[in-house]
Amino acid sequence: MTKRIFDIVSSFFFLVLIFPLFILVSILIKIDSKGPIFFKQIRVGKNNKDFLLLKFRTMRVDQKNSSLITVGNDSRITNVGNFLRKYKLDELPQLINILKGEMSVVGPRPEVRKYVDLYSNSQLAILNVKPGLTDPSSIKFSNESELLGTAENPEKYYIETLMPLKIVISLNYIRTQSFVGDLRIIFQTFSKIFK
């Protein structure tokens, strides 16, 4: 209950606080490239239920490459998109997902169905909690796109190496989570972004 109250209060507060930033980013996205302001994608949430995750669009919509993996200097990323991704501003619309109760501020990052279908029975325990805007694995692998960019086969590397490591970290978070621990993760996230 405490976690949900924190989610509601913090997401509502930040949505009001950064509303002018939302407007500015929306204008920049529309000026920079054709397409919608928001990128919407089905992700898997608590209890293995799908939900519509929101992000600011950072890629061109006229690209034939439909890969779910974003690597290094991905040619699909727009100029504004590069800036948004660098400072994680593209994730801000997920505050709406949090307010709706589909996500939490801190929790395992939500995955697409294609990869969740590859989880083992023990890994599926990650779906016992709401996915989050940030978590320890996001901090540990904040350079994920760069790591994927160096792999010969990015998707294979993600499935066989990165994804299992992230799940282990997230499962450990679930076992040891606390309100104070969540506050620490939020602080570490901000520190990582603006370091």
C-alpha positions as CSV (number, residue, x, y, z in Angstrom):
1,M,0.0,0.0,0.0
2,T,2.8,2.4,0.9
3,K,4.5,1.7,-2.5
4,R,1.2,2.4,-4.4
5,I,0.7,5.7,-2.4
6,F,4.2,6.7,-3.2
7,D,3.7,5.9,-6.9
8,I,0.5,7.9,-7.1
9,V,1.8,11.0,-5.3
10,S,5.3,11.1,-7.0
11,S,4.0,10.4,-10.5
12,F,1.2,13.1,-10.2
13,F,3.7,15.6,-8.6
14,F,6.3,15.1,-11.4
15,L,3.7,15.2,-14.2
16,V,2.5,18.6,-13.0
17,L,6.0,19.8,-12.3
18,I,7.4,18.8,-15.8
19,F,4.3,19.6,-17.8
20,P,6.1,22.5,-19.5
21,L,8.9,20.1,-20.4
22,F,6.3,17.7,-21.9
23,I,5.1,20.5,-24.1
24,L,8.6,21.5,-25.2
25,V,9.7,18.0,-26.0
26,S,6.5,17.3,-27.9
27,I,7.1,20.4,-30.1
28,L,10.7,19.4,-30.7
29,I,9.7,15.9,-31.7
30,K,7.2,17.2,-34.2
31,I,9.7,19.7,-35.7
32,D,12.5,17.1,-35.9
33,S,10.7,14.4,-37.8
34,K,7.4,13.2,-39.1
35,G,5.3,11.0,-36.9
36,P,3.4,10.9,-33.6
37,I,4.8,12.4,-30.4
38,F,4.4,9.2,-28.4
39,F,5.8,5.7,-29.1
40,K,3.3,3.1,-27.8
41,Q,4.3,-0.5,-27.4
42,I,2.7,-3.6,-25.8
43,R,4.8,-4.7,-22.8
44,V,4.2,-7.4,-20.2
45,G,3.2,-6.3,-16.8
46,K,2.3,-7.8,-13.4
47,N,0.7,-11.3,-13.5
48,N,1.8,-11.7,-17.1
49,K,-0.8,-9.2,-18.4
50,D,-0.1,-6.9,-21.4
51,F,-0.3,-3.2,-21.1
52,L,0.4,-0.2,-23.5
53,L,3.7,1.4,-22.5
54,L,4.3,5.1,-23.4
55,K,7.5,6.8,-24.4
56,F,8.4,9.9,-26.3
57,R,9.1,8.8,-29.9
58,T,12.8,8.8,-30.6
59,M,12.9,7.0,-33.9
60,R,11.8,7.7,-37.5
61,V,8.6,6.0,-38.4
62,D,9.5,5.3,-42.0
63,Q,12.3,2.8,-41.3
64,K,12.0,-0.7,-42.7
65,N,14.1,-2.0,-39.8
66,S,11.6,-3.1,-37.2
67,S,14.1,-4.7,-34.7
68,L,13.1,-4.6,-31.1
69,I,16.7,-4.1,-30.2
70,T,18.3,-0.6,-30.3
71,V,22.0,-0.7,-30.8
72,G,24.7,1.9,-30.5
73,N,24.4,4.6,-33.2
74,D,21.1,3.2,-34.5
75,S,20.3,5.0,-37.8
76,R,16.6,5.0,-36.9
77,I,17.1,7.4,-34.0
78,T,16.3,11.1,-34.7
79,N,18.5,14.0,-33.6
80,V,16.1,15.0,-30.9
81,G,15.8,11.3,-30.0
82,N,19.5,11.0,-29.3
83,F,19.2,13.8,-26.8
84,L,16.1,12.3,-25.2
85,R,17.7,8.9,-24.9
86,K,20.9,10.3,-23.4
87,Y,19.1,11.8,-20.5
88,K,16.3,9.2,-20.4
89,L,13.7,11.9,-21.1
90,D,12.0,9.5,-23.5
91,E,10.8,7.5,-20.5
92,L,8.9,10.3,-18.8
93,P,5.5,9.5,-20.3
94,Q,5.6,6.3,-18.3
95,L,4.7,8.5,-15.3
96,I,1.2,8.1,-16.9
97,N,1.5,4.3,-16.8
98,I,2.5,4.6,-13.1
99,L,-0.5,6.9,-12.3
100,K,-2.8,4.4,-14.0
101,G,-1.4,1.6,-11.9
102,E,0.2,-0.4,-14.7
103,M,3.7,0.4,-13.5
104,S,5.6,1.5,-10.4
105,V,8.4,4.0,-10.0
106,V,10.8,1.2,-9.0
107,G,10.5,-2.3,-10.3
108,P,11.8,-4.6,-13.0
109,R,11.8,-3.0,-16.4
110,P,8.9,-4.3,-18.6
111,E,9.8,-6.5,-21.4
112,V,8.1,-7.2,-24.8
113,R,6.0,-10.4,-25.1
114,K,8.5,-12.0,-27.6
115,Y,11.2,-12.1,-24.9
116,V,9.0,-12.9,-22.0
117,D,7.9,-16.1,-23.9
118,L,11.5,-17.2,-23.6
119,Y,11.5,-17.0,-19.7
120,S,12.0,-20.2,-17.7
121,N,9.5,-21.0,-14.9
122,S,11.8,-19.5,-12.3
123,Q,12.4,-16.3,-14.4
124,L,8.6,-15.8,-14.6
125,A,8.7,-14.8,-10.9
126,I,9.7,-11.4,-12.2
127,L,6.1,-10.9,-13.2
128,N,4.8,-11.2,-9.6
129,V,5.4,-7.4,-9.2
130,K,4.6,-4.3,-11.2
131,P,7.2,-3.3,-13.7
132,G,9.0,-0.1,-13.0
133,L,10.4,3.1,-14.5
134,T,13.8,2.1,-13.0
135,D,15.5,-0.7,-11.1
136,P,19.0,-2.0,-10.3
137,S,19.4,-3.7,-13.6
138,S,18.7,-0.4,-15.4
139,I,21.4,1.2,-13.4
140,K,23.9,-1.7,-14.0
141,F,23.2,-1.8,-17.7
142,S,22.6,1.9,-18.4
143,N,25.0,1.4,-21.4
144,E,22.9,-1.4,-22.8
145,S,22.6,0.0,-26.4
146,E,26.4,0.4,-26.5
147,L,27.0,-3.2,-25.4
148,L,24.5,-4.4,-28.0
149,G,26.3,-2.3,-30.6
150,T,29.5,-4.2,-30.1
151,A,27.9,-7.6,-30.4
152,E,28.1,-9.6,-33.7
153,N,24.5,-10.6,-33.2
154,P,22.8,-8.1,-30.9
155,E,19.5,-9.9,-30.4
156,K,21.3,-13.2,-29.7
157,Y,23.6,-11.4,-27.2
158,Y,20.6,-9.8,-25.5
159,I,18.6,-13.1,-25.2
160,E,21.5,-15.3,-24.1
161,T,23.6,-12.9,-22.1
162,L,22.1,-9.5,-21.1
163,M,18.5,-10.6,-20.4
164,P,19.4,-13.4,-18.0
165,L,21.7,-11.2,-16.1
166,K,19.1,-8.4,-15.8
167,I,16.5,-11.0,-14.6
168,V,18.8,-12.2,-11.9
169,I,19.4,-8.6,-10.7
170,S,15.6,-7.9,-10.8
171,L,14.7,-11.1,-8.9
172,N,17.2,-10.2,-6.2
173,Y,15.5,-6.7,-6.0
174,I,12.1,-8.4,-5.6
175,R,13.4,-10.5,-2.7
176,T,15.0,-7.6,-0.9
177,Q,12.8,-4.6,-1.8
178,S,11.9,-1.9,0.7
179,F,10.8,1.7,0.7
180,V,14.2,2.9,1.7
181,G,15.8,0.7,-0.9
182,D,13.5,2.1,-3.6
183,L,14.5,5.7,-2.6
184,R,18.2,4.7,-2.9
185,I,17.6,3.2,-6.4
186,I,15.8,6.5,-7.5
187,F,18.8,8.5,-6.2
188,Q,21.3,6.2,-8.0
189,T,19.2,6.5,-11.2
190,F,19.4,10.3,-11.2
191,S,23.1,10.1,-10.3
192,K,23.8,7.8,-13.3
193,I,21.8,10.0,-15.7
194,F,23.5,13.3,-14.8
195,K,27.0,12.0,-14.0
